[in-house]
């Protein structure tokens, strides 16, 4: 049973990572990255590393996507302000 969970999690990690690279919109990339962080947390927990899984859950699925979304928002605001100044 545990082997099946690991195999499924590895397949989901591979699919999620590929999707994160293939998606062009930065907002959607952040959302896919968040889902990838959750899947990685499940994988680490299945591999008997719950401390790493909890860290991945906090950082990989919450903090990193949030920072990416805030960066995209700020970059878009700056682009709009530059467009208005011209």
N, C-alpha and C positions, 0 to 999 in steps of 0.2 A: 504493500500500500504506500509506504513512504517513497519507494522508488518511483512509483507512478506520479506522485505529487512533484517530485524533483524533475522528472522528464517533462511533465506538463508545464511546470514553472520555467524550465529552460527554453522550451519552445515559445512560451509567451514573452520571455525576455528577448529572444532573438527577433520575434515579430515586432515587439514594441520598439526595440532599438532601430530596426530597419524603418519602421514607420516614422520615428522621430527624425530620422535623417531625410526621409522622402518628403515629408510635409514642408511646404514652402512658407506658410503663414507663421510668424513668430508666436502669435497667441496660441494657435493650435499646437505648435511644437511644445510650448510650455505645458499645455494640458496633457499631451502624450507623454512628456517627460515625467509628469506627476503620476500618471498611471504606471509607467515603467518603474518608478520608485516603489510603488506599492507591490508590484510583482516581484521586484528584487527583495523587498522585505519578506515576502512570503517564502521566496527561495532560500534566503539566509536562515529563516526560522526552520524550514524543512531540513536544512543541512545542520541543524543543532547549533546555531549561532544566534540565539535570541537577542543578545546585546547588540550585535552588528545589525540585526534586523530592525530593532527599535531605532537605532541611529539612522539607518537608511530611511525608515519611515518618516522620521522627523526632518531630516535634511533633504533627502532625495525626492520626497513627495510633497513637501510643504515649503521649505525655505528657498530652495533653488528655483522652483517654478515661480514663486512669488517675486523673487528678485528679478527674474527674467521679465515678468509681466510689468513690474514697475519701471524697468529700464526701457522697455518698448514704449510704454506710455510717455515717459519723459522725452524720448527721442522723437516721438510723433508730435508732441507739443512744441518742441524746439523747431521742428520742420514747419509747423503751422505758423509759428511766430516769425520765422524767416520769410515765409511766403507773404505775410502781411506787411512786413517792413519794406518789401520791394515795391 
